[in-house]
Amino acid sequence: MKIYTALLKADAAPVLVREGFSWGALVLGPLWLAAHRAWIAAAISLAAYVLIRVLVAEPAGGIFAAGVALILGLTGNDLRRWALEHRGYLLVHVVSAGNPDDAFVRLLTYRPDLAARFRPEPA
């Protein structure tokens, strides 16, 4: 079972962010953050990579870059949640499920007020 935090904004669908390590943030770093619209974190991490490349000689530069990548992997989902909160999303629930779809269903089970907003229109 994985743990997801559900964030909600008044005029948008809930966003589920998985807790824990992010392989995408480890491998892709600033690109992964930018894809998730965490612009500030993406810019800072890109600046860190550039500064390491410019200021630190090899092989220490590679070690520092690997350290930044590891930090991004460990905190990537937290940075994504932080960016969502700065865009006005609020943490509404924490759910445990096997995958994001099950987590969304479980969220709607716990919060029936949200279920009415996301129920399909009758044909």
Contact map, one row per residue, 1 for C-alpha under 8 A:
111000000000000000000000000000000000000000000000000000000000000000000000000000000000000000000001110000000000000000000000000
111100000000000001100000000000000000000000000000000000000000000000000000000000000000000000000001111000000000000000000000000
111110000000000001100000000000000000000000000000000000000000000000000000000000000000000000000111100000000000000000000000000
011111000000000111100000000000000000000000000000000000000000000000000000000000000000000000000111100100100000000000000000000
001111100000000111100000000000000000000000000000000000000000000000000000000000000000000000111110000000000000000000000000000
000111110000011110000000000000000000000000000000000000000000000000000000000000000000000000111110000000000010000000000000000
000011111000011110000000000000000000000000000000000000000000000000000000000000000001100011111000000000000000000000000000000
000001111101111000000000000000000000000000000000000000000000000000000000000000000000000011110000000000000000000000000000000
000000111111110000000000000000000000000000000000000000000000000000000000000000000000000111000000000000000000000000000000000
000000011111000000000000000000000000000000000000000000000000000000000000000000000000000000000000000000000000000000000000000
000000001111100000000000000000000000000000000000000000000000000000000000000000000000000000000000000000000000000000000000000
000000011111110000000000000000000000000000000000000000000000000000000000000000000000000000000000000000000000000000000000000
000000011011111000000000000000000000000000000000000000000000000000000000000000000000000000000000000000000000000000000100000
000001111001111100000000000000000000000000000000000000000000000000000000000000000000000000000000000000000000000000000000000
000001110000111110000000000000000000000000000000000000000000000000000000000000000000000000000000000000000000000000000000000
000111100000011111000000000000000000000000000000000000000000000000000000000000000000000000000000000100110000000000000000000
000111100000001111100000000000000000000000000000000000000000000000000000000010011000000000000000000000000000000000000000000
011110000000000111110000000000000000000000000000000000000000000000000000000010000000000000000000000000000000000000000000000
011110000000000011111000000000000000000000000000000000000000000000000000000011000000000000000000000000000000000000000000000
000000000000000001111100000000000000000000000000000000000000000000000000011010000000000000000000000000000000000000000000000
000000000000000000111110000000000000000000000000000000000000000000000000111110000000000000000000000000000000000000000000000
000000000000000000011111110000000000000000000000000000000000000000000001111110000000000000000000000000000000000000000000000
000000000000000000001111111000000000000000000000000000000000000000000000100000000000000000000000000000000000000000000000000
000000000000000000000111111110010000000000000000000000000000000000000000100000000000000000000000000000000000000000000000000
000000000000000000000111111111011000000000000000000000000000000000001001100100000000000000000000000000000000000000000000000
000000000000000000000111111110000000000000000000000000000000000000001111110100000000000000000000000000000000000000000000000
000000000000000000000011111110000000000000000000000000000000000000001000100000000000000000000000000000000000000000000000000
000000000000000000000001111111110000000000000000000000000000000000000000000000000000000000000000000000000000000000000000000
000000000000000000000001111111111000000001001000000000000000000000001001100000000000000000000000000000000000000000000000000
000000000000000000000000100111111100000011101100000000000000000000000000000000000000000000000000000000000000000000000000000
000000000000000000000000000111111110000001000000000000000000000000000000000000000000000000000000000000000000000000000000000
000000000000000000000001100111111111000001000000000000000000000000000000000000000000000000000000000000000000000000000000000
000000000000000000000000100011111111111011000000000000000000000000000000000100110000000000000000000000000000000000000000000
000000000000000000000000000001111111111001000000000000000000000000000000000000000000000000000000000000000000000000000000000
000000000000000000000000000000111111110000000000000000000000000000000000000000000000000000000000000000000000000000000000000
000000000000000000000000000000011111110000000000000000000000000000000000000000010000000000000000000000000000000000000000000
000000000000000000000000000000001111111000000000000000000000000000000000000000010010000000000000000000000000000000000000000
000000000000000000000000000000001111111111000000000000000000000000000000000000110011000000000000000000000000000000000000000
000000000000000000000000000000001100111111100000000000000000000000000000000000000010000000000000000000000000000000000000000
000000000000000000000000000000000000011111110000000000000000000000000000000000000010000000000000000000000000000000000000000
000000000000000000000000000001001000011111111000000000000000000000000000000000100000000000000000000000000000000000000000000
000000000000000000000000000011111100011111111100000000000000000000000000000000000000000000000000000000000000000000000000000
000000000000000000000000000001000000001111111110000000000000000000000000000000000000000000000000000000000000000000000000000
000000000000000000000000000000000000000111111111000000000000000000000000000000000000000000000000000000000000000000000000000
000000000000000000000000000011000000000011111111100000000000000000010000000000000000000000000000000000000000000000000000000
000000000000000000000000000001000000000001111111110000000000000000000000000000000000000000000000000000000000000000000000000
000000000000000000000000000000000000000000111111111000000000000000000000000000000000000000000000000000000000000000000000000
000000000000000000000000000000000000000000011111111100000000000000010000000000000000000000000000000000000000000000000000000
000000000000000000000000000000000000000000001111111110000000000010010000000000000000000000000000000000000000000000000000000
000000000000000000000000000000000000000000000111111111000000000000000000000000000000000000000000000000000000000000000000000
000000000000000000000000000000000000000000000011111111110000000000000000000000000000000000000000000000000000000000000000000
000000000000000000000000000000000000000000000001111111110000100110000000000000000000000000000000000000000000000000000000000
000000000000000000000000000000000000000000000000111111111000100000000000000000000000000000000000000000000000000000000000000
000000000000000000000000000000000000000000000000011111111000000000000000000000000000000000000000000000000000000000000000000
000000000000000000000000000000000000000000000000001111111000000000000000000000000000000000000000000000000000000000000000000
000000000000000000000000000000000000000000000000001111111101100000000000000000000000000000000000000000000000000000000000000
000000000000000000000000000000000000000000000000000011111111100000000000000000000000000000000000000000000000000000000000000
000000000000000000000000000000000000000000000000000000011111110000000000000000000000000000000000000000000000000000000000000
000000000000000000000000000000000000000000000000000000001111111000000000000000000000000000000000000000000000000000000000000
000000000000000000000000000000000000000000000000000000011111111100000000000000000000000000000000000000000000000000000000000
000000000000000000000000000000000000000000000000000110011111111110000000000000000000000000000000000000000000000000000000000
000000000000000000000000000000000000000000000000000000000111111111000000000000000000000000000000000000000000000000000000000
000000000000000000000000000000000000000000000000000000000011111111100000000000000000000000000000000000000000000000000000000
000000000000000000000000000000000000000000000000000100000001111111110000000000000000000000000000000000000000000000000000000
000000000000000000000000000000000000000000000000100100000000111111111000000000000000000000000000000000000000000000000000000
000000000000000000000000000000000000000000000000000000000000011111111100000000000000000000000000000000000000000000000000000
000000000000000000000000000000000000000000000000000000000000001111111110000000000000000000000000000000000000000000000000000
000000000000000000000000000000000000000000001001100000000000000111111111000000000000000000000000000000000000000000000000000
000000000000000000000000111010000000000000000000000000000000000011111111100000000000000000000000000000000000000000000000000
000000000000000000000000010000000000000000000000000000000000000001111111110000000000000000000000000000000000000000000000000
000000000000000000000000010000000000000000000000000000000000000000111111111100000000000000000000000000000000000000000000000
000000000000000000000100110010000000000000000000000000000000000000011111111100000000000000000000000000000000000000000000000
000000000000000000001111111010000000000000000000000000000000000000001111111100000000000000000000000000000000000000000000000
000000000000000000011100010000000000000000000000000000000000000000000111111110000000000000000000000000000000000000000000000
000000000000000000011100000000000000000000000000000000000000000000000011111111100000000000000000000000000000000000000000000
000000000000000000001100110000001000000000000000000000000000000000000011111111110000000000000000000000000000000000000000000
000000000000000011111100000000000000000000000000000000000000000000000000011111111000000000000000000000000000000000000000000
000000000000000000100000000000000000000000000000000000000000000000000000001111111100000000000000000000000000000000000000000
000000000000000000000000000000001000010010000000000000000000000000000000001111111110000000000000000000000000000000000000000
000000000000000010000000000000001001110000000000000000000000000000000000000111111111000000000000000000000000000000000000000
000000000000000010000000000000000000000000000000000000000000000000000000000011111111100000000000000000000000000000000000000
000000000000000000000000000000000000000000000000000000000000000000000000000001111111110000000000000000000000000000000000000
000000000000000000000000000000000000111100000000000000000000000000000000000000111111111000000000000000000000000000000000000
000000100000000000000000000000000000010000000000000000000000000000000000000000011111111110000000000000000000000000000000000
000000100000000000000000000000000000000000000000000000000000000000000000000000001111111111100000000000000000000000000000000
000000000000000000000000000000000000000000000000000000000000000000000000000000000111111110000000000000000000000000000000000
000000000000000000000000000000000000000000000000000000000000000000000000000000000011111110000000000000000000000000000000000
000000001000000000000000000000000000000000000000000000000000000000000000000000000001111111000000000000000000000000000000000
000000111000000000000000000000000000000000000000000000000000000000000000000000000001111111100000000000000000000000000000000
000000111000000000000000000000000000000000000000000000000000000000000000000000000000100111110000000000000000000000000000000
000011110000000000000000000000000000000000000000000000000000000000000000000000000000100011111000000000000000000000000000000
000011110000000000000000000000000000000000000000000000000000000000000000000000000000000001111100000000000000000000000000000
000011100000000000000000000000000000000000000000000000000000000000000000000000000000000000111110000000000010000000000000000
001111000000000000000000000000000000000000000000000000000000000000000000000000000000000000011111000000000000000000000000000
001111000000000000000000000000000000000000000000000000000000000000000000000000000000000000001111100000100110000000000000000
111100000000000000000000000000000000000000000000000000000000000000000000000000000000000000000111110000100000000000000000000
111100000000000000000000000000000000000000000000000000000000000000000000000000000000000000000011111101100100000000000000000
110000000000000000000000000000000000000000000000000000000000000000000000000000000000000000000001111101100000000000000000000
010000000000000000000000000000000000000000000000000000000000000000000000000000000000000000000000111111100000000000000000000
000100000000000100000000000000000000000000000000000000000000000000000000000000000000000000000000111111110000000000000000000
000000000000000000000000000000000000000000000000000000000000000000000000000000000000000000000000001111111000000000000000000
000000000000000000000000000000000000000000000000000000000000000000000000000000000000000000000000111111111100000000000000000
000100000000000100000000000000000000000000000000000000000000000000000000000000000000000000000011111111111110000000000000000
000000000000000100000000000000000000000000000000000000000000000000000000000000000000000000000000000111111111000000000000000
000000000000000000000000000000000000000000000000000000000000000000000000000000000000000000000000000011111111100000000000000
000000000000000000000000000000000000000000000000000000000000000000000000000000000000000000000010100001111111110000000000000
000001000000000000000000000000000000000000000000000000000000000000000000000000000000000000001010000000111111111000000000000
000000000000000000000000000000000000000000000000000000000000000000000000000000000000000000000000000000011111111111100000000
000000000000000000000000000000000000000000000000000000000000000000000000000000000000000000000000000000001111111100100000000
000000000000000000000000000000000000000000000000000000000000000000000000000000000000000000000000000000000111111100000000000
000000000000000000000000000000000000000000000000000000000000000000000000000000000000000000000000000000000011111111100000000
000000000000000000000000000000000000000000000000000000000000000000000000000000000000000000000000000000000001111111110000000
000000000000000000000000000000000000000000000000000000000000000000000000000000000000000000000000000000000001001111111000000
000000000000000000000000000000000000000000000000000000000000000000000000000000000000000000000000000000000001001111111100000
000000000000000000000000000000000000000000000000000000000000000000000000000000000000000000000000000000000001101111111110000
000000000000000000000000000000000000000000000000000000000000000000000000000000000000000000000000000000000000000111111110000
000000000000000000000000000000000000000000000000000000000000000000000000000000000000000000000000000000000000000011111110000
000000000000100000000000000000000000000000000000000000000000000000000000000000000000000000000000000000000000000001111111000
000000000000000000000000000000000000000000000000000000000000000000000000000000000000000000000000000000000000000000111111100
000000000000000000000000000000000000000000000000000000000000000000000000000000000000000000000000000000000000000000000111110
000000000000000000000000000000000000000000000000000000000000000000000000000000000000000000000000000000000000000000000011111
000000000000000000000000000000000000000000000000000000000000000000000000000000000000000000000000000000000000000000000001111
000000000000000000000000000000000000000000000000000000000000000000000000000000000000000000000000000000000000000000000000111
